[in-house]
């Protein structure tokens, strides 16, 4: 049996494989393309394609695909076989540099937000050599960018790579000011923590809402939820442990650094976290991770739910985006060192992030805006929709000293006293994680906790990279012409602190009083829903920033506005239609049937004894009849609200109608159905309950 180091990355055409299968000259040329962004030599492409094909075929691959990330939020692939006819009637296995570099999938059915005309259906995929190819099943998957016939980005990888290059350019300018002439590039890195639920396939198949929407649209609260916190970090159940074991194996074969696994707070909820890697690769690997999680679950008779709020009344699932920046030599630019007060370079990069988060808080909120995440943000397990930053006591003290031009007294290292002699003593961390903060500093990185479980992390990192690049550009523009660098640097840091300290909040982000303080006293934005947030992507300051760094064109920004709101509208409308169907064909008939049988029971009792009052049956039938009427009325009202959406003039008006009217009609219908559930005998109820789903995996 092979050990993990022996099979780790065995399905990846990684640096080890390239070094072993390419000539020295080809390998060096390819590494320069990967590391320094140099143009790819066509001759090198042919050599790489041949080596890639030979390696893949030797491992059973028969096809190749350009694996890309369209604006659907998931991945896409079109498979072509390696076979080519030979003169003797057989076939040979071929794969050229041209096929490696470029593909031409039909782009007609992918979201474009108006970026292409109907007759311009062709799209192009372009090889991304910075992300390793891998084998999935019998197919060689080549990570690629995806663009339209007119050259517009139709994917999430292209703007992500642009944002990384924008950050690289501006960060290098800053490093040069501090005398660093050796750094060749600066890259952002990410470690995304992935939360998810596991339910049995048998129960999942009985729930139309789970099958069509990924979340439960109905469900009464079970007798036990997460109140005891007994699931969090608890013993992992054997069936779940077997799933996690196979999941790790599959991810490790694909070179994905799956590191941590544990039970989360809600029953049936779990988490997987990888080790950090370059943002572009982290995005690709997280997309692949979500796919593998669902495939492995099916082998174990389970379904992996990635919706942000699959169950009402218990915690939903997020994806914490741990973000940092480092040079090619491995220097973490967000590491404070032993004396952060004296580390001017660190302080400048820290201030760049503070300024970026404040100036572009709307873009960060937009990056995580989905119909599913709207249910999660602001609940007790997630940060509110208001963006704020947590820095911890030590950094907060450093910034206050700089702002006030007073000596920094330092934060005393407090030794933890555990009261047991055999346990080691250690110092308390002065940058303790704030679980309630949307954007918290955690030692040498920032943890952005607003990303939804099913989201691509590309969107968040595009906005974060771009916003920080803009801050660094402003700093570099001012400091490059400075005649008194140290004084100007100090004043710039002071000004940033004074101008943007209102975004820093080290308290409890779940407290309702914080929302009032944030919006009314500090002037922070509270974009509670997707329709509230998305229009701000078209704000002048946002368009100017994103286009000036070449991350998006104006047309591409407009397309994201259209696509995101369209997806929101379609998602909620599907949910509403599913609710109507379930209420009409499952719930109302079940409640009516039970009420009818109870009424018949009462009638039989009276036949036997005319004096029986049958009070229990009478009261129950009355309650159930009233609820049946409410369910029927609620269903009618919801149908009318769905029909009214056709009258919307544009996607903005439709999304507002959903936010202001449709969601409330859905809530009214749900309340009636959920009230009926505990009054209806279990044998009559048409699908598994919350108690069944949340505690059904043994």
C-alpha positions as CSV (number, residue, x, y, z in Angstrom):
1,X,0.0,0.0,0.0
2,X,1.4,3.4,-1.1
3,X,2.0,6.1,1.5
4,X,0.6,9.6,1.1
5,X,4.0,11.1,-0.1
6,X,4.2,8.3,-2.7
7,X,0.8,9.0,-4.3
8,X,0.4,12.7,-3.5
9,X,0.0,14.6,-6.8
10,X,0.1,11.4,-8.8
11,X,-2.6,12.7,-11.1
12,X,-1.1,16.1,-11.6
13,X,1.4,17.2,-14.4
14,X,3.3,19.2,-11.8
15,X,6.8,20.6,-11.5
16,X,8.2,17.1,-10.6
17,X,6.7,15.6,-13.7
18,X,7.7,18.5,-16.0
19,X,11.3,18.3,-14.8
20,X,11.4,14.6,-15.4
21,X,9.7,14.6,-18.8
22,X,10.9,17.8,-20.5
23,X,14.3,18.7,-21.8
24,X,16.3,21.2,-19.7
25,X,15.9,24.0,-22.2
26,X,12.1,23.5,-22.5
27,X,11.7,23.2,-18.8
28,X,13.6,26.4,-18.1
29,X,11.6,28.3,-20.7
30,X,8.3,27.0,-19.3
31,X,9.3,28.0,-15.8
32,X,10.1,31.5,-16.9
33,X,6.6,31.7,-18.4
34,X,5.1,30.4,-15.1
35,X,7.3,32.4,-12.7
36,X,7.9,35.6,-14.6
37,X,5.0,35.8,-17.0
38,X,7.1,35.7,-20.1
39,X,5.4,34.9,-23.5
40,X,5.2,31.1,-24.3
41,X,7.4,29.9,-27.1
42,X,5.3,27.8,-29.6
43,X,8.1,25.3,-29.8
44,X,7.9,24.9,-26.1
45,X,4.2,24.4,-26.3
46,X,4.6,21.5,-28.7
47,X,7.2,19.8,-26.5
48,X,5.0,20.3,-23.4
49,X,1.9,18.9,-25.2
50,X,3.7,15.8,-26.3
51,X,5.1,15.1,-22.8
52,X,1.7,15.9,-21.3
53,X,0.0,13.5,-23.6
54,X,2.5,10.6,-23.1
55,X,2.2,11.1,-19.3
56,X,-1.6,11.1,-19.3
57,X,-2.0,8.2,-21.7
58,X,0.4,6.1,-19.5
59,X,-2.1,6.7,-16.7
60,X,-5.1,5.6,-18.7
61,X,-6.3,8.9,-20.1
62,X,-8.1,8.7,-23.5
63,X,-9.4,12.3,-23.8
64,X,-8.4,15.8,-23.0
65,X,-10.4,18.9,-22.1
66,X,-9.9,22.6,-21.6
67,X,-11.2,22.9,-18.1
68,X,-12.6,26.4,-17.5
69,X,-14.8,28.5,-15.2
70,X,-17.6,30.2,-17.0
71,X,-19.9,32.7,-15.3
72,X,-22.3,30.0,-14.1
73,X,-20.2,29.6,-10.9
74,X,-19.2,26.1,-11.7
75,X,-16.7,24.5,-14.1
76,X,-17.1,23.4,-17.7
77,X,-15.4,20.9,-19.9
78,X,-15.7,19.6,-23.5
79,X,-13.9,16.3,-24.0
80,X,-11.9,15.4,-27.2
81,X,-10.1,12.1,-27.6
82,X,-6.4,11.8,-28.3
83,X,-7.1,9.4,-31.2
84,X,-6.2,10.3,-34.8
85,X,-6.6,7.9,-37.8
86,X,-3.5,6.1,-39.1
87,X,-3.0,4.9,-42.7
88,X,-3.4,1.2,-41.8
89,X,-7.0,1.7,-40.5
90,X,-6.0,2.0,-36.8
91,X,-5.5,5.0,-34.6
92,X,-2.6,6.9,-33.1
93,X,-2.7,9.1,-30.0
94,X,-1.9,12.7,-30.9
95,X,-1.9,16.0,-29.0
96,X,-0.3,19.2,-30.4
97,X,0.9,22.4,-29.0
98,X,-1.9,24.2,-30.8
99,X,-4.5,22.0,-29.1
100,X,-2.8,22.6,-25.8
101,X,-2.8,26.4,-26.1
102,X,-6.2,27.1,-27.6
103,X,-9.6,25.5,-27.8
104,X,-12.9,26.7,-29.4
105,X,-15.9,25.6,-27.4
106,X,-19.4,26.8,-28.3
107,X,-20.1,29.8,-26.0
108,X,-23.8,30.3,-27.0
109,X,-25.4,28.9,-23.8
110,X,-23.0,30.4,-21.2
111,X,-24.0,33.6,-19.4
112,X,-22.5,36.6,-21.2
113,X,-24.5,39.6,-19.9
114,X,-24.6,41.0,-23.4
115,X,-20.9,40.6,-24.1
116,X,-21.6,38.6,-27.3
117,X,-24.3,38.7,-30.0
118,X,-26.3,35.5,-30.7
119,X,-24.5,35.0,-34.0
120,X,-21.1,35.2,-32.2
121,X,-21.5,31.8,-30.5
122,X,-17.8,30.9,-30.7
123,X,-15.7,31.2,-27.6
124,X,-12.0,30.5,-27.0
125,X,-10.2,28.8,-24.2
126,X,-6.5,29.6,-23.6
127,X,-4.1,27.5,-21.6
128,X,-3.1,28.8,-18.2
129,X,0.4,27.4,-17.6
130,X,0.5,28.8,-14.0
131,X,-2.1,26.1,-13.0
132,X,-1.1,22.5,-13.4
133,X,-3.0,20.1,-15.7
134,X,-4.5,17.0,-14.0
135,X,-6.2,13.8,-14.8
136,X,-9.9,13.2,-13.8
137,X,-11.2,9.8,-14.6
138,X,-9.8,9.1,-18.1
139,X,-9.5,12.8,-19.1
140,X,-6.6,15.1,-19.1
141,X,-7.9,18.4,-17.7
142,X,-6.0,21.6,-18.8
143,X,-6.9,24.7,-16.8
144,X,-7.8,27.5,-19.2
145,X,-9.2,31.0,-19.5
146,X,-12.4,31.5,-21.4
147,X,-13.2,34.5,-23.6
148,X,-15.7,35.6,-26.2
149,X,-15.3,35.9,-30.0
150,X,-14.7,39.6,-29.4
151,X,-12.1,39.0,-26.7
152,X,-14.1,39.8,-23.6
153,X,-13.6,37.7,-20.5
154,X,-16.5,35.2,-20.1
155,X,-15.0,33.5,-17.1
156,X,-13.6,34.1,-13.6
157,X,-10.0,33.0,-14.2
158,X,-9.2,35.8,-16.6
159,X,-10.0,38.8,-14.4
160,X,-8.4,36.9,-11.4
161,X,-5.1,36.7,-13.3
162,X,-5.4,40.3,-14.3
163,X,-6.0,41.3,-10.6
164,X,-3.0,39.3,-9.5
165,X,-0.8,41.0,-12.1
166,X,-2.2,44.4,-11.0
167,X,-1.3,43.6,-7.4
168,X,2.1,42.4,-8.5
169,X,2.9,45.6,-10.4
170,X,2.0,47.9,-7.5
171,X,3.5,45.8,-4.8
172,X,6.9,45.7,-6.6
173,X,6.9,49.5,-6.8
174,X,6.5,49.7,-3.0
175,X,9.2,47.1,-2.4
176,X,11.7,49.0,-4.6
177,X,11.1,52.1,-2.5
178,X,12.2,50.1,0.5
179,X,15.4,49.0,-1.3
180,X,14.2,45.5,-2.3
181,X,15.6,45.0,-5.8
182,X,15.7,41.2,-5.8
183,X,12.0,40.4,-5.7
184,X,10.8,39.4,-9.1
185,X,7.1,39.2,-8.3
186,X,4.5,39.4,-5.5
187,X,1.7,37.0,-5.4
188,X,-1.4,36.8,-3.2
189,X,-2.1,33.4,-1.6
190,X,-5.3,31.9,-0.3
191,X,-6.4,29.1,2.0
192,X,-10.2,28.6,1.7
193,X,-11.9,26.8,4.6
194,X,-14.8,24.8,3.1
195,X,-18.0,24.1,5.1
196,X,-20.6,21.6,4.0
197,X,-23.5,19.4,5.1
198,X,-23.9,15.6,4.6
199,X,-27.3,14.0,4.4
200,X,-28.4,10.5,3.2
201,X,-29.1,10.1,-0.5
202,X,-32.3,8.3,0.3
203,X,-33.7,11.2,2.2
204,X,-32.4,13.8,-0.2
205,X,-34.2,12.1,-3.1
206,X,-37.5,12.5,-1.2
207,X,-37.1,16.3,-0.9
208,X,-38.0,18.2,-4.1
209,X,-36.7,21.4,-2.5
210,X,-33.2,19.9,-1.9
211,X,-33.1,18.4,-5.4
212,X,-34.2,21.5,-7.2
213,X,-32.7,24.3,-5.1
214,X,-30.0,22.8,-2.8
215,X,-31.8,24.0,0.4
216,X,-34.9,23.1,2.4
217,X,-37.8,25.5,1.6
218,X,-40.0,23.9,4.4
219,X,-39.1,22.3,7.7
220,X,-40.2,22.7,11.3
221,X,-37.6,23.1,14.0
222,X,-36.6,19.7,15.4
223,X,-36.6,19.1,19.2
224,X,-32.8,19.3,19.2
225,X,-30.6,21.4,17.0
226,X,-27.2,22.9,17.8
227,X,-28.1,24.2,21.3
228,X,-25.7,21.9,23.2
229,X,-22.7,22.6,20.8
230,X,-22.1,18.9,21.1
231,X,-21.4,18.3,17.4
232,X,-18.7,21.0,17.1
233,X,-15.3,19.2,17.0
234,X,-17.1,16.1,18.3
235,X,-16.2,12.5,17.5
236,X,-16.6,12.0,13.7
237,X,-19.2,9.3,12.9
238,X,-17.9,6.2,11.2
239,X,-19.8,6.8,7.9
240,X,-18.6,10.4,7.8
241,X,-15.1,9.3,8.7
242,X,-15.1,6.8,5.8
243,X,-16.2,9.6,3.5
244,X,-13.5,12.0,4.7
245,X,-10.9,9.3,4.3
246,X,-11.7,8.7,0.7
247,X,-12.1,12.4,0.0
248,X,-8.6,13.1,1.3
249,X,-7.2,10.3,-0.9
250,X,-8.9,11.7,-4.0
251,X,-7.8,15.3,-3.2
252,X,-4.2,14.3,-2.4
253,X,-3.9,12.5,-5.7
254,X,-4.9,15.7,-7.4
255,X,-2.2,17.6,-5.5
256,X,-4.8,19.4,-3.3
257,X,-3.3,20.1,0.2
258,X,-6.3,19.0,2.2
259,X,-5.1,19.5,5.8
260,X,-7.9,19.9,8.4
261,X,-11.2,18.1,8.8
262,X,-13.8,18.3,11.7
263,X,-17.4,18.5,12.6
264,X,-18.9,22.0,12.5
265,X,-21.4,23.5,14.8
266,X,-24.7,22.4,13.2
267,X,-25.7,18.7,13.2
268,X,-24.6,17.0,9.9
269,X,-22.2,20.0,9.2
270,X,-18.5,19.6,8.6
271,X,-15.4,21.5,7.4
272,X,-12.4,20.8,5.2
273,X,-9.5,23.3,5.1
274,X,-6.4,23.2,2.8
275,X,-2.9,24.6,3.2
276,X,-2.3,27.9,1.5
277,X,-1.3,28.2,-2.1
278,X,-1.1,30.8,-4.9
279,X,-4.5,32.4,-5.4
280,X,-5.0,31.2,-9.0
281,X,-4.2,27.6,-8.1
282,X,-6.3,27.9,-4.8
283,X,-9.3,29.0,-6.9
284,X,-8.9,26.1,-9.3
285,X,-8.4,23.6,-6.5
286,X,-11.4,24.8,-4.5
287,X,-13.7,24.4,-7.6
288,X,-12.2,20.9,-8.0
289,X,-12.6,20.2,-4.3
290,X,-16.4,21.0,-4.4
291,X,-16.8,18.7,-7.3
292,X,-14.9,15.8,-5.7
293,X,-16.7,16.3,-2.4
294,X,-20.0,15.7,-4.1
295,X,-18.8,12.7,-6.2
296,X,-17.2,11.0,-3.2
297,X,-20.4,11.5,-1.2
298,X,-22.5,9.6,-3.8
299,X,-20.2,6.6,-3.4
300,X,-21.1,6.5,0.3
301,X,-24.9,6.9,-0.2
302,X,-24.6,10.5,0.9
303,X,-25.2,13.9,-0.7
304,X,-22.9,16.9,0.0
305,X,-24.9,20.1,0.4
306,X,-23.0,23.3,-0.4
307,X,-25.8,25.7,-0.1
308,X,-25.2,28.6,2.2
309,X,-28.3,27.9,4.3
310,X,-29.7,24.5,3.6
311,X,-31.6,24.4,7.0
312,X,-33.4,27.1,8.8
313,X,-32.7,27.5,12.5
314,X,-29.2,26.1,12.4
315,X,-25.9,27.4,11.2
316,X,-25.3,27.8,7.5
317,X,-22.1,27.1,5.6
318,X,-19.5,29.7,4.6
319,X,-16.1,29.6,3.0
320,X,-13.5,31.6,4.9
321,X,-11.0,33.2,2.5
322,X,-7.6,33.4,4.3
323,X,-5.7,35.9,2.1
324,X,-2.1,37.1,2.3
325,X,0.7,38.4,0.0
326,X,4.3,37.3,-0.4
327,X,7.3,37.7,-2.6
328,X,8.7,35.0,-4.9
329,X,11.4,34.5,-2.2
330,X,8.7,33.7,0.4
331,X,8.7,36.9,2.4
332,X,5.2,37.4,3.8
333,X,4.4,41.1,3.4
334,X,1.7,40.9,6.1
335,X,4.0,39.4,8.8
336,X,4.4,42.0,11.5
337,X,7.7,40.6,12.9
338,X,8.7,40.9,16.5
339,X,8.3,44.7,16.5
340,X,5.5,45.8,14.2
341,X,5.8,49.4,15.3
342,X,9.3,49.6,13.8
343,X,8.4,47.6,10.7
344,X,7.5,50.4,8.3
345,X,7.1,48.2,5.3
346,X,4.6,45.9,7.1
347,X,2.7,49.0,8.3
348,X,2.4,50.4,4.8
349,X,1.1,47.1,3.4
350,X,-1.3,46.8,6.4
351,X,-2.5,50.4,5.8
352,X,-3.0,49.5,2.1
353,X,-5.4,46.7,3.1
354,X,-7.2,48.9,5.6
355,X,-7.7,51.6,3.0
356,X,-8.7,49.1,0.3
357,X,-11.4,47.5,2.5
358,X,-12.8,50.9,3.5
359,X,-12.7,52.4,0.1
360,X,-14.2,49.3,-1.6
361,X,-16.3,47.8,1.1
362,X,-19.2,47.7,-1.5
363,X,-17.1,45.6,-3.9
364,X,-16.2,43.1,-1.2
365,X,-19.9,42.8,-0.4
366,X,-20.8,42.4,-4.1
367,X,-18.2,39.6,-4.4
368,X,-20.2,37.4,-2.0
369,X,-23.7,38.5,-3.0
370,X,-25.9,35.5,-3.9
371,X,-29.5,34.5,-3.2
372,X,-28.2,31.7,-0.9
373,X,-25.7,33.9,1.0
374,X,-28.4,36.5,1.7
375,X,-30.0,34.0,4.1
376,X,-26.7,33.5,5.9
377,X,-25.1,37.0,6.3
378,X,-26.2,38.6,9.5
379,X,-27.3,35.3,11.2
380,X,-25.6,34.3,14.4
381,X,-23.1,32.1,12.7
382,X,-22.0,34.6,10.0
383,X,-20.7,38.2,10.0
384,X,-23.3,40.8,9.2
385,X,-23.6,42.4,5.8
386,X,-21.7,45.4,7.1
387,X,-17.9,45.2,6.3
388,X,-15.5,45.9,9.2
389,X,-12.0,44.9,10.1
390,X,-10.6,43.3,13.3
391,X,-6.9,43.9,14.0
392,X,-6.4,42.8,17.6
393,X,-5.0,44.6,20.6
394,X,-1.4,44.9,19.6
395,X,-1.9,46.3,16.1
396,X,-4.7,48.5,17.3
397,X,-2.3,49.9,19.9
398,X,0.4,50.4,17.2
399,X,-2.0,52.3,14.9
400,X,-3.2,54.5,17.8
401,X,0.3,55.4,18.7
402,X,1.2,56.4,15.2
403,X,-2.0,58.4,14.7
404,X,-1.4,60.4,17.9
405,X,2.3,60.6,17.5
406,X,2.9,59.1,20.9
407,X,5.4,56.5,22.0
408,X,4.2,52.9,21.6
409,X,4.2,51.3,25.0
410,X,3.8,47.8,23.6
411,X,1.4,45.0,24.5
412,X,2.5,42.9,27.4
413,X,2.9,39.3,26.6
414,X,0.5,37.6,29.0
415,X,1.4,34.1,29.9
416,X,-1.5,31.7,30.0
417,X,-1.8,30.0,33.4
418,X,-3.6,26.7,33.1
419,X,-3.3,25.6,36.7
420,X,-1.8,22.2,35.9
421,X,1.9,21.8,36.4
422,X,2.4,19.2,33.7
423,X,0.9,21.4,31.0
424,X,3.3,23.8,29.1
425,X,3.1,27.5,29.6
426,X,2.6,29.7,26.6
427,X,1.9,33.3,25.8
428,X,-1.5,34.5,24.7
429,X,-1.7,35.5,21.1
430,X,-2.4,39.3,20.8
431,X,-4.1,38.8,17.4
432,X,-6.8,36.4,18.6
433,X,-9.3,35.4,15.9
434,X,-12.6,37.4,16.1
435,X,-15.2,35.0,14.9
436,X,-17.7,37.8,14.4
437,X,-15.7,40.0,12.2
438,X,-16.1,39.9,8.4
439,X,-12.4,40.7,7.8
440,X,-10.1,39.8,10.6
441,X,-6.3,39.9,10.9
442,X,-5.0,36.5,12.1
443,X,-1.2,36.8,12.6
444,X,0.1,37.2,9.0
445,X,-3.0,37.1,6.9
446,X,-6.6,38.3,6.7
447,X,-9.6,36.0,7.1
448,X,-12.6,37.2,5.0
449,X,-15.5,35.2,6.4
450,X,-18.4,36.4,4.2
451,X,-17.8,34.1,1.3
452,X,-20.7,31.6,0.8
453,X,-20.0,27.8,0.8
454,X,-21.0,27.3,-2.9
455,X,-19.3,30.5,-4.2
456,X,-16.2,30.5,-6.3
457,X,-13.5,32.3,-4.3
458,X,-12.4,34.0,-7.6
459,X,-14.8,36.9,-7.2
460,X,-13.6,37.8,-3.7
461,X,-10.0,37.7,-4.6
462,X,-10.5,39.7,-7.8
463,X,-11.9,42.5,-5.8
464,X,-9.5,42.2,-2.9
465,X,-6.4,42.1,-5.1
466,X,-7.7,45.0,-7.2
467,X,-8.6,47.2,-4.2
468,X,-5.2,46.6,-2.5
469,X,-3.4,47.3,-5.8
470,X,-5.2,50.6,-6.0
471,X,-4.1,51.6,-2.4
472,X,-0.5,50.6,-3.2
473,X,-0.6,52.6,-6.5
474,X,-1.7,55.7,-4.6
475,X,1.1,55.2,-2.1
476,X,3.8,54.6,-4.8
477,X,2.7,57.6,-6.8
478,X,3.2,59.8,-3.8
479,X,6.4,58.3,-2.4
480,X,8.4,57.8,-5.7
481,X,8.8,61.5,-6.0
482,X,9.4,62.2,-2.4
483,X,12.5,64.2,-1.2
484,X,12.0,63.1,2.4
485,X,10.9,59.5,2.2
486,X,10.8,58.7,5.9
487,X,8.8,61.7,6.9
488,X,6.4,61.4,3.9
489,X,6.0,57.7,4.7
490,X,5.1,58.4,8.3
491,X,2.6,61.0,7.4
492,X,1.0,58.8,4.8
493,X,0.6,56.0,7.3
494,X,-0.9,58.5,9.8
495,X,-3.3,59.9,7.3
496,X,-4.5,56.4,6.3
497,X,-5.2,55.6,9.9
498,X,-7.1,58.8,10.5
499,X,-9.1,58.6,7.3
500,X,-10.0,54.9,7.6
501,X,-10.0,54.0,11.3
502,X,-13.9,53.9,11.3
503,X,-13.6,50.5,9.4
504,X,-11.7,49.0,12.3
505,X,-14.0,47.3,14.9
506,X,-12.6,44.9,17.5
507,X,-15.9,44.2,19.3
508,X,-18.8,41.8,18.8
509,X,-20.1,42.0,15.2
510,X,-23.2,40.0,16.1
511,X,-24.5,42.7,18.4
512,X,-27.4,44.6,17.0
513,X,-26.0,47.7,18.5
514,X,-23.0,47.4,16.3
515,X,-25.1,47.6,13.1
516,X,-26.6,50.9,14.4
517,X,-23.2,52.3,15.3
518,X,-21.7,51.1,12.0
519,X,-24.3,52.7,9.8
520,X,-25.4,55.8,11.8
521,X,-22.2,56.9,13.5
522,X,-19.4,55.5,11.3
523,X,-21.1,55.8,8.0
524,X,-20.4,52.2,6.9
525,X,-22.5,50.5,4.2
526,X,-25.1,47.9,5.1
527,X,-26.0,46.2,1.8
528,X,-28.3,43.6,3.2
529,X,-29.4,41.8,0.1
530,X,-28.0,41.0,-3.4
531,X,-30.4,43.6,-5.1
532,X,-29.1,46.2,-2.6
533,X,-25.4,45.4,-3.3
534,X,-25.0,44.6,-7.0
535,X,-26.0,48.0,-8.5
536,X,-22.9,49.5,-6.7
537,X,-20.6,47.7,-9.1
538,X,-21.6,50.3,-11.6
539,X,-20.6,53.2,-9.3
540,X,-18.1,55.6,-11.0
541,X,-15.4,55.0,-8.4
542,X,-15.6,51.2,-8.8
543,X,-15.6,51.3,-12.6
544,X,-12.7,53.7,-12.7
545,X,-10.6,51.6,-10.3
546,X,-11.3,48.2,-12.0
547,X,-10.7,49.5,-15.5
548,X,-7.6,51.5,-14.6
549,X,-5.9,48.4,-13.5
550,X,-7.1,46.4,-16.5
551,X,-9.0,43.9,-14.4
552,X,-12.3,44.5,-16.2
553,X,-13.4,46.6,-19.2
554,X,-16.6,48.7,-18.7
555,X,-18.5,46.2,-20.8
556,X,-17.3,43.3,-18.7
557,X,-18.4,45.1,-15.5
558,X,-21.9,45.8,-17.0
559,X,-22.1,42.1,-17.9
560,X,-21.3,41.0,-14.3
561,X,-24.1,43.3,-13.1
562,X,-26.6,41.7,-15.5
563,X,-25.5,38.1,-14.9
564,X,-25.4,38.3,-11.1
565,X,-28.9,39.8,-10.8
566,X,-30.3,37.4,-13.5
567,X,-28.9,34.5,-11.5
568,X,-30.4,35.9,-8.3
569,X,-33.8,36.3,-10.0
570,X,-33.7,32.8,-11.5
571,X,-32.6,31.1,-8.3
572,X,-35.3,32.6,-6.2
573,X,-38.0,32.1,-8.8
574,X,-37.1,28.4,-9.0
575,X,-37.4,28.3,-5.2
576,X,-40.8,29.9,-5.3
577,X,-42.1,27.6,-8.0
578,X,-40.8,24.6,-6.0
579,X,-42.7,25.9,-3.0
580,X,-45.9,26.2,-4.9
581,X,-45.5,22.6,-6.3
582,X,-44.7,21.1,-2.8
583,X,-47.5,23.0,-1.1
584,X,-50.1,22.0,-3.7
585,X,-49.1,18.4,-4.4
586,X,-47.5,17.2,-1.1
587,X,-48.2,19.3,2.0
588,X,-51.8,20.4,1.6
589,X,-53.0,16.9,0.5
590,X,-51.1,15.4,3.5
591,X,-52.6,17.8,6.0
592,X,-56.1,17.5,4.5
593,X,-55.9,13.6,4.5
594,X,-54.8,13.6,8.2
595,X,-57.6,16.0,9.1
596,X,-60.1,14.0,7.2
597,X,-59.1,10.7,9.0
598,X,-59.2,12.4,12.4
599,X,-62.7,13.7,11.6
600,X,-63.8,10.2,10.6
601,X,-62.4,8.8,13.8
602,X,-64.4,11.3,15.8
603,X,-67.5,10.5,13.8
604,X,-67.1,6.7,14.5
605,X,-66.6,7.5,18.3
606,X,-69.9,9.4,18.3
607,X,-71.7,6.6,16.6
608,X,-70.6,4.3,19.4
609,X,-71.4,6.9,22.1
610,X,-73.5,9.9,21.2
611,X,-72.5,11.7,24.3
612,X,-68.7,11.8,23.5
613,X,-67.5,15.3,22.9
614,X,-64.3,14.2,21.0
615,X,-62.7,17.5,22.1
616,X,-59.2,16.5,21.0
617,X,-60.2,15.5,17.5
618,X,-62.5,18.5,17.1
619,X,-59.8,21.0,18.1
620,X,-57.1,19.3,16.0
621,X,-59.4,19.1,12.9
622,X,-60.2,22.8,13.4
623,X,-56.5,23.7,13.6
624,X,-55.6,21.6,10.6
625,X,-58.5,23.0,8.6
626,X,-57.4,26.6,9.4
627,X,-53.8,25.7,8.4
628,X,-55.0,24.1,5.1
629,X,-56.9,27.3,4.3
630,X,-53.8,29.4,5.1
631,X,-51.6,27.1,2.9
632,X,-54.0,27.3,0.1
633,X,-54.2,31.1,0.4
634,X,-50.5,31.4,0.7
635,X,-49.9,29.3,-2.3
636,X,-52.3,31.5,-4.4
637,X,-50.6,34.7,-3.2
638,X,-47.2,33.3,-4.1
639,X,-48.3,32.3,-7.5
640,X,-49.6,35.8,-8.2
641,X,-46.3,37.3,-7.0
642,X,-44.4,34.9,-9.4
643,X,-46.7,35.9,-12.3
644,X,-46.2,39.6,-11.5
645,X,-42.4,39.3,-12.2
646,X,-43.2,39.2,-15.9
647,X,-44.2,42.9,-15.8
648,X,-40.7,44.0,-14.6
649,X,-39.1,46.4,-17.1
650,X,-35.6,45.2,-16.5
651,X,-33.5,42.9,-14.3
652,X,-33.0,45.6,-11.6
653,X,-36.7,46.0,-11.2
654,X,-37.3,42.3,-11.2
655,X,-34.7,41.7,-8.4
656,X,-36.3,44.5,-6.3
657,X,-39.8,42.9,-6.7
658,X,-38.3,39.6,-5.5
659,X,-36.6,41.3,-2.5
660,X,-39.6,43.4,-1.5
661,X,-42.6,41.1,-2.3
662,X,-41.8,37.6,-3.5
663,X,-39.6,36.6,-0.5
664,X,-42.2,37.8,2.0
665,X,-44.9,35.7,0.2
666,X,-42.5,32.7,0.4
667,X,-42.0,33.3,4.1
668,X,-45.8,33.5,4.7
669,X,-46.4,30.1,3.0
670,X,-43.5,28.5,4.8
671,X,-44.8,29.6,8.2
672,X,-48.2,28.0,7.5
673,X,-46.7,24.7,6.3
674,X,-44.1,24.6,9.1
675,X,-46.9,25.1,11.7
676,X,-48.8,22.1,10.1
677,X,-45.9,19.7,10.2
678,X,-45.8,19.0,14.0
679,X,-49.6,18.7,14.1
680,X,-49.6,16.1,11.4
681,X,-48.9,12.4,12.1
682,X,-45.5,11.4,10.8
683,X,-46.9,8.6,8.7
684,X,-48.8,11.3,6.7
685,X,-46.0,13.8,6.2
686,X,-44.8,13.5,2.6
687,X,-41.0,13.8,3.0
688,X,-38.2,13.5,5.7
689,X,-38.3,16.1,8.4
690,X,-35.4,18.2,9.8
691,X,-34.9,15.6,12.6
692,X,-34.5,12.9,9.9
693,X,-32.1,14.9,7.8
694,X,-29.9,16.4,10.4
695,X,-29.5,13.2,12.5
696,X,-29.9,10.6,9.8
697,X,-26.2,9.9,9.1
698,X,-24.9,7.4,11.5
